[in-house]
Amino acid sequence: MYILWAIIVGFIVGVLAKFVHPGRENMGFIATTLLGIGGSLLASYGGQALGMYEPGQPAGLIGAVIGAIVILLIYGRLKSPAA
């Protein structure tokens, strides 16, 4: 059940991040879900490293969206050719 919940929340976070981030990313359902899950993981581990979260405590929805936006920014930099 945890995996299903992670997929649903990951998809919602990915959609929110793509909505907030300027630009157009052609991502399907799976890529959007992985973006959201990756953003959540980035926010959780980054927050734990900065002392914002206790070990084992997951990031909230806003933190996960911010983590997904960071991933989108990195993806955009890697995808576009250097100027």
Secondary structure, 3 states (H helix, E strand, C coil): CHHHHHHHHHHHHHHHHHHHCCCCCCCCHHHHHHHHHHHHHHHHHHHHHCCCCCCCCCCCHHHHHHHHHHHHHHHHHHHCCCC
